[in-house]
Amino acid sequence: MDDIPLALLIPALIGLVLISGLFAAAETALLSLNRYRLRHLVRAGHAGARRADALLRRPDRFIGLVQMGNNFCDILASSAATLIALQVWGDQAIALMAGLLTIFALIFGEVAPKTLAALHPERVAFPAAFVLSALMAVLLPVVIAVNGIANGLLRLLGVRTDATTSDALNREELRSVLFEAGHHFSPRHRSMLLRLVDLESVVVEDVMVHRNEVRCLDLNDSWLDVLEEIRVSPHTRLPVCRGSLDQVVGVLHLRRVIHLLGDDDFDAERLQKVLQEPYYVPEGTSLTQQLLQFQVHRERFALVVNEYGDTVGLVTVEDVLGEIIGEFSDTPAGVMSDVHPQPDGSCLVAGSASVRELNRSMGWDLPLTEAKTLNGAILEHLEDIPTPATSLLLGGYPVEIMQTQGNAVKVARISPRLKRSA
């Protein structure tokens, strides 16, 4: 061994360190690949991606191969460095050569290649996957033997080597991905995707029109009033009842009767013949499920009932879609008709405004409780019916009751959130 010329030892040392760096870079690059993009490239037929995916499906073998190559190169490099030191400086320089080799190997065999691989994982991983796949085919028996010993040791320590981790994202992780990838989407598209992710956690009760705000045809009213309601209604469908929404007899599609309004023989009996059967849904149904049910039943309009069977409101397909893409209205995007900004920075807000919509449209963080509207949130917080000029702090926002009507808050002033003291 001492007879090996320096002309071979020095290039061999440099080459071994660089090869060790290639193994280190390949390991970092493959483990840094975006698994979802990798699967996309595999489906697209990318050869390098297919080989990289095959290696990553057995991480124990892949890591075993890389570590074998890395350690083999490091041991040979250490031997070459020792021989160089002995030939040039003698026994006294072995320690010095070990220190120089450590610095050289650290820079060119670890830090530089791993940094490059972390910055450009695909450019490094895909070419490296071809080389590693070939090495794996040659050294597979050795890799299996080494992994068998290592896995046996882990099992003795109580570690399950067959346990697998899922790459599936939960809702919060998916939200984080959308936020981090936000520069790839317009703000509106990102908002739609985030709303779609949250759709499962939103129920019909959150988006329905409350029964107090439902416009309906009451057959107990005079026939002239019924005709007038049909003429002026801004909606295409109306529930038809007798006395209250708890006595619904059907749902009227206005286009079925609009041409009959001028007929003298058009009366309540004829009206009832064109009514559709009412479609009822529970208030706790998730919007994801409800959208599917609308599709299955070929319905666009449903009456919402609570656990006691009482009608508490109505919901339409537009209400569900509005939860994804925003409300269907003539109001400019980002502005709620229930909110009126004031010069001092505060806002006058209708008590019937949805707390969820306020948070989303205004960027606020009002507390989300069982109360759906601002009026409900205020009553729940105070546990009393407030009077005008009553003030409270709701989730850090100063709120002043401006106007009440009956037992409800009609208008409240919400000021900017108070800054928390350090």
ZAMARGU-4260 file (C-alpha; in steps of 0.2 Angstrom, whole numbers, plus 5000, padded with zeros to 4 digits):
<rodrens>
0) 5000/5000/5000 | 5014/5012/5004 | 5021/5010/4986 | 5005/5018/4978 | 5011/5034/4970
5) 5005/5051/4975 | 4999/5054/4957 | 4986/5040/4960 | 4982/5044/4979 | 4978/5062/4977
10) 4966/5061/4963 | 4958/5046/4971 | 4956/5055/4987 | 4948/5070/4978 | 4937/5058/4968
15) 4931/5048/4983 | 4926/5064/4993 | 4916/5070/4977 | 4908/5054/4975 | 4903/5054/4994
20) 4896/5072/4990 | 4886/5065/4976 | 4878/5051/4987 | 4874/5065/5000 | 4867/5076/4987
25) 4856/5062/4980 | 4849/5058/4997 | 4845/5076/5001 | 4837/5079/4984 | 4826/5064/4984
30) 4820/5067/5002 | 4817/5085/4998 | 4805/5081/4983 | 4788/5087/4984 | 4778/5071/4984
35) 4762/5078/4976 | 4772/5085/4962 | 4782/5069/4960 | 4766/5059/4958 | 4760/5072/4945
40) 4776/5069/4935 | 4775/5050/4937 | 4757/5051/4930 | 4764/5062/4916 | 4777/5048/4911
45) 4793/5057/4917 | 4806/5044/4917 | 4817/5051/4931 | 4801/5054/4942 | 4796/5036/4940
50) 4813/5030/4946 | 4814/5042/4960 | 4796/5037/4965 | 4802/5018/4965 | 4816/5022/4976
55) 4806/5032/4989 | 4793/5018/4990 | 4806/5008/5000 | 4815/5022/5010 | 4824/5009/5021
60) 4833/5001/5005 | 4836/5018/4998 | 4844/5025/5013 | 4854/5009/5016 | 4861/5010/4999
65) 4866/5029/5000 | 4874/5026/5017 | 4884/5011/5011 | 4890/5021/4997 | 4894/5036/5008
70) 4903/5026/5021 | 4913/5016/5008 | 4919/5032/5000 | 4923/5040/5017 | 4933/5025/5023
75) 4943/5024/5007 | 4946/5042/5007 | 4952/5041/5025 | 4964/5027/5020 | 4971/5037/5005
80) 4973/5053/5016 | 4983/5042/5028 | 4995/5035/5015 | 4997/5053/5008 | 5002/5059/5025
85) 5014/5045/5028 | 5023/5047/5011 | 5024/5066/5012 | 5027/5071/5030 | 5029/5055/5040
90) 5020/5048/5055 | 5019/5065/5063 | 5007/5073/5050 | 4993/5060/5051 | 4983/5070/5064
95) 4986/5086/5053 | 4980/5076/5037 | 4965/5070/5047 | 4960/5088/5051 | 4962/5094/5033
100) 4952/5079/5027 | 4938/5083/5039 | 4937/5101/5033 | 4938/5096/5014 | 4925/5082/5016
105) 4914/5093/5026 | 4914/5107/5013 | 4914/5096/4997 | 4906/5080/5003 | 4892/5087/5014
110) 4888/5105/5015 | 4890/5111/4997 | 4881/5096/4988 | 4867/5095/5001 | 4864/5114/5000
115) 4863/5112/4981 | 4852/5098/4982 | 4840/5106/4994 | 4839/5122/4983 | 4836/5112/4966
120) 4830/5095/4972 | 4822/5089/4955 | 4838/5094/4945 | 4848/5083/4956 | 4836/5069/4961
125) 4830/5064/4944 | 4847/5061/4936 | 4854/5053/4952 | 4839/5041/4952 | 4845/5033/4937
130) 4862/5030/4945 | 4855/5024/4961 | 4843/5012/4953 | 4857/5004/4944 | 4867/5002/4960
135) 4852/4995/4969 | 4850/4982/4956 | 4868/4977/4958 | 4869/4978/4977 | 4852/4973/4982
140) 4857/4957/4991 | 4869/4967/5002 | 4857/4981/5005 | 4843/4968/5010 | 4856/4959/5022
145) 4861/4976/5030 | 4843/4982/5032 | 4838/4965/5039 | 4851/4967/5053 | 4846/4985/5056
150) 4827/4981/5056 | 4830/4967/5068 | 4839/4978/5080 | 4825/4991/5079 | 4812/4978/5083
155) 4822/4973/5098 | 4820/4991/5104 | 4801/4990/5101 | 4801/5000/5085 | 4789/4995/5071
160) 4798/4995/5055 | 4783/4991/5045 | 4773/5006/5051 | 4769/5018/5037 | 4764/5036/5037
165) 4750/5044/5027 | 4754/5058/5015 | 4736/5063/5016 | 4733/5081/5022 | 4721/5086/5034
170) 4710/5102/5032 | 4722/5113/5042 | 4737/5107/5032 | 4728/5109/5016 | 4724/5127/5021
175) 4743/5130/5025 | 4747/5123/5008 | 4735/5135/4999 | 4742/5150/5009 | 4760/5146/5005
180) 4756/5143/4986 | 4745/5159/4986 | 4757/5168/4974 | 4751/5155/4961 | 4733/5160/4962
185) 4724/5176/4961 | 4717/5182/4978 | 4699/5178/4972 | 4704/5160/4967 | 4713/5157/4983
190) 4698/5163/4993 | 4687/5151/4983 | 4699/5136/4986 | 4700/5140/5005 | 4681/5141/5006
195) 4679/5125/4997 | 4691/5117/5010 | 4680/5124/5024 | 4664/5118/5016 | 4663/5102/5026
200) 4663/5112/5043 | 4649/5123/5037 | 4631/5117/5040 | 4615/5123/5032 | 4610/5133/5048
205) 4625/5144/5044 | 4619/5150/5027 | 4601/5148/5027 | 4588/5162/5026 | 4580/5163/5044
210) 4561/5161/5044 | 4559/5179/5050 | 4566/5185/5033 | 4558/5172/5022 | 4545/5179/5010
215) 4531/5167/5007 | 4513/5167/5000 | 4501/5165/5013 | 4484/5158/5006 | 4475/5165/5022
220) 4479/5182/5015 | 4467/5191/5002 | 4469/5185/4985 | 4474/5202/4979 | 4488/5202/4992
225) 4494/5185/4985 | 4494/5191/4967 | 4504/5207/4972 | 4517/5197/4981 | 4519/5186/4965
230) 4521/5201/4955 | 4534/5210/4965 | 4544/5195/4972 | 4562/5196/4967 | 4563/5177/4969
235) 4560/5163/4957 | 4553/5151/4970 | 4542/5155/4985 | 4535/5144/4999 | 4516/5144/5000
240) 4509/5141/5017 | 4493/5144/5027 | 4496/5156/5042 | 4514/5152/5045 | 4529/5142/5038
245) 4525/5128/5049 | 4510/5125/5038 | 4518/5124/5021 | 4507/5117/5007 | 4520/5118/4993
250) 4533/5128/4983 | 4528/5139/4969 | 4540/5141/4954 | 4534/5159/4948 | 4537/5155/4929
255) 4523/5142/4930 | 4510/5156/4935 | 4517/5172/4929 | 4507/5170/4912 | 4491/5167/4922
260) 4491/5183/4932 | 4480/5191/4919 | 4467/5177/4919 | 4451/5180/4927 | 4449/5162/4932
265) 4466/5161/4941 | 4462/5158/4959 | 4470/5149/4974 | 4463/5132/4969 | 4472/5134/4952
270) 4487/5140/4961 | 4488/5125/4972 | 4488/5113/4957 | 4505/5120/4950 | 4514/5119/4967
275) 4528/5107/4970 | 4530/5096/4985 | 4541/5105/4998 | 4559/5098/5000 | 4565/5098/5019
280) 4582/5096/5025 | 4589/5096/5043 | 4598/5111/5049 | 4614/5102/5054 | 4618/5095/5037
285) 4635/5100/5031 | 4635/5110/5015 | 4646/5097/5006 | 4632/5084/5009 | 4618/5096/5005
290) 4626/5101/4988 | 4626/5082/4984 | 4608/5080/4990 | 4602/5095/4979 | 4610/5086/4964
295) 4603/5069/4969 | 4585/5075/4971 | 4587/5088/4957 | 4581/5102/4969 | 4587/5120/4970
300) 4576/5125/4985 | 4574/5117/5002 | 4565/5121/5018 | 4576/5119/5034 | 4569/5110/5049
305) 4576/5108/5067 | 4576/5093/5078 | 4558/5096/5083 | 4552/5097/5065 | 4549/5115/5065
310) 4553/5125/5050 | 4567/5137/5054 | 4572/5144/5037 | 4576/5140/5019 | 4591/5136/5009
315) 4595/5136/4990 | 4608/5130/4979 | 4614/5148/4977 | 4616/5150/4996 | 4628/5135/4995
320) 4637/5141/4980 | 4639/5158/4987 | 4648/5150/5002 | 4661/5145/4989 | 4662/5159/4976
325) 4655/5173/4986 | 4637/5180/4987 | 4627/5183/4972 | 4623/5202/4973 | 4626/5218/4964
330) 4636/5224/4979 | 4655/5227/4975 | 4666/5212/4980 | 4672/5214/4998 | 4658/5225/5004
335) 4643/5219/5014 | 4627/5228/5012 | 4624/5226/5031 | 4640/5236/5035 | 4642/5255/5033
340) 4660/5261/5037 | 4661/5277/5046 | 4674/5291/5045 | 4681/5287/5062 | 4686/5270/5057
345) 4671/5261/5065 | 4657/5253/5056 | 4638/5253/5058 | 4632/5235/5056 | 4615/5227/5055
350) 4611/5215/5069 | 4605/5202/5056 | 4622/5202/5048 | 4631/5185/5049 | 4646/5184/5060
355) 4655/5172/5048 | 4652/5184/5034 | 4658/5199/5044 | 4674/5190/5049 | 4677/5185/5031
360) 4672/5201/5022 | 4679/5213/5035 | 4694/5203/5040 | 4688/5203/5058 | 4690/5190/5071
365) 4673/5190/5080 | 4670/5175/5091 | 4661/5161/5082 | 4648/5153/5094 | 4631/5145/5092
370) 4625/5162/5088 | 4625/5165/5069 | 4621/5184/5068 | 4628/5199/5076 | 4612/5201/5086
375) 4613/5183/5093 | 4631/5185/5097 | 4627/5201/5107 | 4613/5193/5116 | 4623/5178/5120
380) 4637/5188/5127 | 4626/5200/5138 | 4614/5186/5143 | 4601/5200/5142 | 4591/5211/5130
385) 4601/5227/5128 | 4595/5245/5126 | 4602/5258/5115 | 4619/5266/5121 | 4624/5249/5129
390) 4642/5245/5126 | 4652/5229/5127 | 4668/5221/5121 | 4665/5207/5109 | 4681/5197/5105
395) 4691/5213/5108 | 4680/5224/5097 | 4671/5238/5106 | 4653/5237/5102 | 4639/5250/5105
400) 4621/5247/5103 | 4614/5260/5092 | 4596/5254/5088 | 4585/5240/5094 | 4568/5234/5088
405) 4558/5223/5099 | 4569/5211/5108 | 4583/5212/5095 | 4598/5223/5091 | 4594/5232/5074
410) 4610/5242/5072 | 4627/5241/5082 | 4643/5251/5080 | 4659/5241/5079 | 4675/5250/5082
415) 4693/5243/5077 | 4699/5230/5089 | 4709/5235/5104 | 4727/5231/5104 | 4732/5219/5118
420) 4745/5226/5130 | 4762/5217/5131
</rodrens>
